Amino acid sequence: MSCWRDCSDSIVSLRYTLFRRKHITNLNRESSTSDLAKCLTTFDLTNLGIGSILGAGIYVVVGQVSTNIAGPSVTLSLFIAAVTSLLSGLCYAEFGSRVPRTTGSAYSYSYHTVGEFIAFIIGWNLILEYMIGTAADARALSSAIDYLLDHKLSNFTETQIGRVPLTNALPDLLGFILTISVTMILAAGVKESARYTTFFNFLTAAVAIFIIVAGAAESKLSNWNSKKKFFPKGVHGVLSGAATCFYAYVGFDVIATTGEEARSPSKSIPKAMSLTLLVCFTFYFGVATVLTMMVPFGNLKTSSPITEAFDLRGLHWAKWIVGLGGVAGMSASLMGSEFPLPRIIYAMASDGLLFKFLSQVWNRTEVPIFATLIPGFLTAFFTMLFDLGELVEMMSIGTLLAYSLVCTSVLLLRYTPREDDCDNISNNNSNNNNSHTIKLEDPVDSLQISTKYKSKVEKISIAITSPVDQIKKQFKKVVLAILAIWILSFGFACTTLFGEHLLLEKNAFTITLFSVFLFGLLLCIMWLSIQSQDQTSLENLHFKVPFVPLFPSFAIIFNIMLMVRLSYLTWTRFSVWLGIGFVLYFGYGIRHSKINTAHKYNRLSISQDDEMPMLENSEEN
């Protein structure tokens, strides 16, 4: 019996530890004493967001998806990814208004709502995503330069060095040097890197306009005029393309990591997110349209498809303009991709979940120096050893998971009762009970108490327990409904993935399964929509997600649908990285967490407060 009790206590203690949370007041208090420089305006944030994704979106994502996955239907893939990103971006914007002065983005947001363990998973995941994104951008930049030099760099590497044994990729020495160079620029300071990004953004936008205008003159509508040409890989190609295209919109996540360095984060972060998504989608759609109309699907073979398309159309002079624009765009994207990496590591190290030395800030530049240099050099080795295609495959999965959890966090916050309200209820009940305190002057037995004071004890007990208990029970139902949305979304997504052909063939069982998951999702969303939200917490927000719970729920569903479309190899690599993170968290982070001691103290205080004496025994002298 004792062994069972000890085991039960250990499980309860572990559950409490894994889901311990920060409070918004604590987050804001800690960030107000941050060592990071607060110098970024809305213009700087928008530049950073556009710069981090525009070049990569045009020259990596749009090119790769249109060439290898979706063909002309990449335009639909981009639209689906844009809508999904917009829904997630709205949730980011509201959370940025709630907790403006934080660094670490989705990591910091989730630490407040869903707990420490989930926050660690998100943070660890985003570290991988930005390292891979930076490596992919560096590879693409190196490929663009190599194409302009008639492949002299790659030919020299293959003849003099050879291929990497395990990955069979050409070692990218230029990409390695470029990654190290950007790491040094980031270590020099935030404002310097922002000026660097602004210059390349204007150059990239100008070249993108040139691609759209010049490409439109060489476009042929015949490349789109049949279902087979527009949908070369069917609906599966569109949705799989959307999963990869999602990475083309992750700039608003970069913006969210700058909360401690923005001058007015609660206002500038939502504005910068919206502008980033709008501008980038406009350019993506235009470039994807002219690219797929210029050259039929399957005719582009290199890792620089846009430059090659102009070459194939005989516009050899234009390839230099496009190539230089690609270099500028990828340079800005390289900077933007690596920019949030040290900030997420800094945030996690400051909280004690990663090694403490990673949170040290260099006084000269006000930059977390070790959190910048160490992952920068590691990313440089990724750039040198892995092929661009392998890197692109790994870009989206962690970001999709992180965004889904942010949307979940917004739902939880909307329906979470404020601690002040619960405290007020408890205090009011405590004050009311003072007038009904039962004072016993002489010793009496329990039967006498229960007979004489039964009605008063019942009233006091009901007054104390009912309001708070009802709030807690209602919130538990909300949590179960959100959990059901996750489970049903995975079921719905897997049904559409593996039963796609059966649905088109009108298979009865598949249609029934599809209908059950869809009906369950609608039922959960409808039930959430009739629950009361915490309106008080929304009064001072500069931005609020409209149509809650509809928009956050749709974002979760769309994100999960895109996640299941990614390859098995992507899921396998992701699982390995996650396993390394679990070892690090349970071996170091769980014991060195900054809030570990504080939560132990709070837990002891709560357990003592729960022992509220109903009876007072007094003696008269």
Secondary structure in CASP SS format (residue, H / E / C, confidence):
PFRMAT SS
TARGET T0000
AUTHOR 0000-0000-0000
METHOD secondary structure of the structure
MODEL  1
M C 1.00
S H 1.00
C H 1.00
W H 1.00
R H 1.00
D H 1.00
C H 1.00
S H 1.00
D H 1.00
S H 1.00
I H 1.00
V H 1.00
S H 1.00
L H 1.00
R H 1.00
Y H 1.00
T H 1.00
L H 1.00
F C 1.00
R C 1.00
R C 1.00
K C 1.00
H C 1.00
I H 1.00
T H 1.00
N H 1.00
L H 1.00
N H 1.00
R H 1.00
E H 1.00
S H 1.00
S H 1.00
T C 1.00
S C 1.00
D C 1.00
L C 1.00
A C 1.00
K C 1.00
C C 1.00
L E 1.00
T C 1.00
T H 1.00
F H 1.00
D H 1.00
L H 1.00
T H 1.00
N H 1.00
L H 1.00
G H 1.00
I H 1.00
G H 1.00
S H 1.00
I H 1.00
L H 1.00
G H 1.00
A H 1.00
G H 1.00
I H 1.00
Y H 1.00
V H 1.00
V H 1.00
V H 1.00
G H 1.00
Q H 1.00
V H 1.00
S H 1.00
T H 1.00
N H 1.00
I C 1.00
A C 1.00
G H 1.00
P H 1.00
S H 1.00
V H 1.00
T H 1.00
L H 1.00
S H 1.00
L H 1.00
F H 1.00
I H 1.00
A H 1.00
A H 1.00
V H 1.00
T H 1.00
S H 1.00
L H 1.00
L H 1.00
S H 1.00
G H 1.00
L H 1.00
C H 1.00
Y H 1.00
A H 1.00
E H 1.00
F H 1.00
G H 1.00
S H 1.00
R H 1.00
V C 1.00
P C 1.00
R C 1.00
T C 1.00
T C 1.00
G C 1.00
S C 1.00
A H 1.00
Y H 1.00
S H 1.00
Y H 1.00
S H 1.00
Y H 1.00
H H 1.00
T H 1.00
V C 1.00
G C 1.00
E H 1.00
F H 1.00
I H 1.00
A H 1.00
F H 1.00
I H 1.00
I H 1.00
G H 1.00
W H 1.00
N H 1.00
L H 1.00
I H 1.00
L H 1.00
E H 1.00
Y H 1.00
M H 1.00
I H 1.00
G H 1.00
T H 1.00
A H 1.00
A H 1.00
D H 1.00
A H 1.00
R H 1.00
A H 1.00
L H 1.00
S H 1.00
S H 1.00
A H 1.00
I H 1.00
D H 1.00
Y H 1.00
L H 1.00
L C 1.00
D C 1.00
H C 1.00
K H 1.00
L H 1.00
S H 1.00
N H 1.00
F H 1.00
T H 1.00
E H 1.00
T H 1.00
Q H 1.00
I C 1.00
G C 1.00
R C 1.00
V C 1.00
P C 1.00
L C 1.00
T C 1.00
N C 1.00
A C 1.00
L C 1.00
P C 1.00
D C 1.00
L H 1.00
L H 1.00
G H 1.00
F H 1.00
I H 1.00
L H 1.00
T H 1.00
I H 1.00
S H 1.00
V H 1.00
T H 1.00
M H 1.00
I H 1.00
L H 1.00
A H 1.00
A C 1.00
G C 1.00
V H 1.00
K H 1.00
E H 1.00
S H 1.00
A H 1.00
R H 1.00
Y H 1.00
T H 1.00
T H 1.00
F H 1.00
F H 1.00
N H 1.00
F H 1.00
L H 1.00
T H 1.00
A H 1.00
A H 1.00
V H 1.00
A H 1.00
I H 1.00
F H 1.00
I H 1.00
I H 1.00
V H 1.00
A H 1.00
G H 1.00
A H 1.00
A H 1.00
E C 1.00
S C 1.00
K C 1.00
L H 1.00
S H 1.00
N H 1.00
W C 1.00
N C 1.00
S C 1.00
K H 1.00
K H 1.00
K H 1.00
F H 1.00
F C 1.00
P C 1.00
K C 1.00
G H 1.00
V H 1.00
H H 1.00
G H 1.00
V H 1.00
L H 1.00
S H 1.00
G H 1.00
A H 1.00
A H 1.00
T H 1.00
C H 1.00
F H 1.00
Y H 1.00
A H 1.00
Y H 1.00
V C 1.00
G H 1.00
F H 1.00
D H 1.00
V H 1.00
I H 1.00
A H 1.00
T C 1.00
T C 1.00
G C 1.00
E C 1.00
E C 1.00
A E 1.00
R C 1.00
S C 1.00
P H 1.00
S H 1.00
K H 1.00
S H 1.00
I H 1.00
P H 1.00
K H 1.00
A H 1.00
M H 1.00
S H 1.00
L H 1.00
T H 1.00
L H 1.00
L H 1.00
V H 1.00
C H 1.00
F H 1.00
T H 1.00
F H 1.00
Y H 1.00
F H 1.00
G H 1.00
V H 1.00
A H 1.00
T H 1.00
V H 1.00
L H 1.00
T H 1.00
M H 1.00
M H 1.00
V C 1.00
P C 1.00
F C 1.00
G C 1.00
N C 1.00
L C 1.00
K C 1.00
T C 1.00
S C 1.00
S C 1.00
P H 1.00
I H 1.00
T H 1.00
E H 1.00
A H 1.00
F H 1.00
D H 1.00
L H 1.00
R C 1.00
G C 1.00
L C 1.00
H H 1.00
W H 1.00
A H 1.00
K H 1.00
W H 1.00
I H 1.00
V H 1.00
G H 1.00
L H 1.00
G H 1.00
G H 1.00
V H 1.00
A H 1.00
G H 1.00
M H 1.00
S H 1.00
A H 1.00
S H 1.00
L H 1.00
M H 1.00
G H 1.00
S H 1.00
E H 1.00
F C 1.00
P H 1.00
L H 1.00
P H 1.00
R H 1.00
I H 1.00
I H 1.00
Y H 1.00
A H 1.00
M H 1.00
A H 1.00
S H 1.00
D C 1.00
G C 1.00
L C 1.00
L C 1.00
F C 1.00
K H 1.00
F H 1.00
L H 1.00
S H 1.00
Q C 1.00
V E 1.00
W E 1.00
N C 1.00
R C 1.00
T C 1.00
E C 1.00
V E 1.00
P E 1.00
I H 1.00
F H 1.00
A H 1.00
T H 1.00
L H 1.00
I H 1.00
P H 1.00
G H 1.00
F H 1.00
L H 1.00
T H 1.00
A H 1.00
F H 1.00
F H 1.00
T H 1.00
M H 1.00
L H 1.00
F C 1.00
D C 1.00
L H 1.00
G H 1.00
E H 1.00
L H 1.00
V H 1.00
E H 1.00
M C 1.00
M C 1.00
S C 1.00
I H 1.00
G H 1.00
T H 1.00
L H 1.00
L H 1.00
A H 1.00
Y H 1.00
S H 1.00
L H 1.00
V H 1.00
C H 1.00
T H 1.00
S H 1.00
V H 1.00
L H 1.00
L H 1.00
L H 1.00
R H 1.00
Y H 1.00
T C 1.00
P C 1.00
R C 1.00
E H 1.00
D H 1.00
D H 1.00
C H 1.00
D H 1.00
N H 1.00
I H 1.00
S H 1.00
N H 1.00
N H 1.00
N H 1.00
S H 1.00
N H 1.00
N H 1.00
N H 1.00
N H 1.00
S C 1.00
H C 1.00
T C 1.00
I E 1.00
K E 1.00
L E 1.00
E C 1.00
D C 1.00
P C 1.00
V C 1.00
D C 1.00
S H 1.00
L H 1.00
Q H 1.00
I H 1.00
S H 1.00
T H 1.00
K H 1.00
Y C 1.00
K H 1.00
S H 1.00
K H 1.00
V H 1.00
E H 1.00
K H 1.00
I H 1.00
S H 1.00
I H 1.00
A H 1.00
I H 1.00
T H 1.00
S H 1.00
P H 1.00
V H 1.00
D H 1.00
Q H 1.00
I H 1.00
K H 1.00
K H 1.00
Q H 1.00
F H 1.00
K H 1.00
K H 1.00
V H 1.00
V H 1.00
L H 1.00
A H 1.00
I H 1.00
L H 1.00
A H 1.00
I H 1.00
W H 1.00
I H 1.00
L H 1.00
S H 1.00
F H 1.00
G H 1.00
F H 1.00
A H 1.00
C H 1.00
T H 1.00
T H 1.00
L H 1.00
F H 1.00
G C 1.00
E H 1.00
H H 1.00
L H 1.00
L H 1.00
L H 1.00
E C 1.00
K C 1.00
N C 1.00
A H 1.00
F H 1.00
T H 1.00
I H 1.00
T H 1.00
L H 1.00
F H 1.00
S H 1.00
V H 1.00
F H 1.00
L H 1.00
F H 1.00
G H 1.00
L H 1.00
L H 1.00
L H 1.00
C H 1.00
I H 1.00
M H 1.00
W H 1.00
L H 1.00
S H 1.00
I C 1.00
Q C 1.00
S C 1.00
Q C 1.00
D C 1.00
Q C 1.00
T H 1.00
S H 1.00
L H 1.00
E C 1.00
N C 1.00
L C 1.00
H C 1.00
F C 1.00
K C 1.00
V C 1.00
P C 1.00
F C 1.00
V C 1.00
P C 1.00
L H 1.00
F H 1.00
P H 1.00
S H 1.00
F H 1.00
A H 1.00
I H 1.00
I H 1.00
F H 1.00
N H 1.00
I H 1.00
M H 1.00
L H 1.00
M H 1.00
V C 1.00
R C 1.00
L C 1.00
S C 1.00
Y H 1.00
L H 1.00
T H 1.00
W H 1.00
T H 1.00
R H 1.00
F H 1.00
S H 1.00
V H 1.00
W H 1.00
L H 1.00
G H 1.00
I H 1.00
G H 1.00
F H 1.00
V H 1.00
L H 1.00
Y H 1.00
F H 1.00
G H 1.00
Y H 1.00
G H 1.00
I H 1.00
R H 1.00
H H 1.00
S C 1.00
K C 1.00
I C 1.00
N H 1.00
T H 1.00
A H 1.00
H H 1.00
K H 1.00
Y H 1.00
N H 1.00
R H 1.00
L H 1.00
S H 1.00
I H 1.00
S H 1.00
Q H 1.00
D H 1.00
D C 1.00
E C 1.00
M C 1.00
P C 1.00
M C 1.00
L E 1.00
E E 1.00
N E 1.00
S C 1.00
E C 1.00
E C 1.00
N C 1.00
END
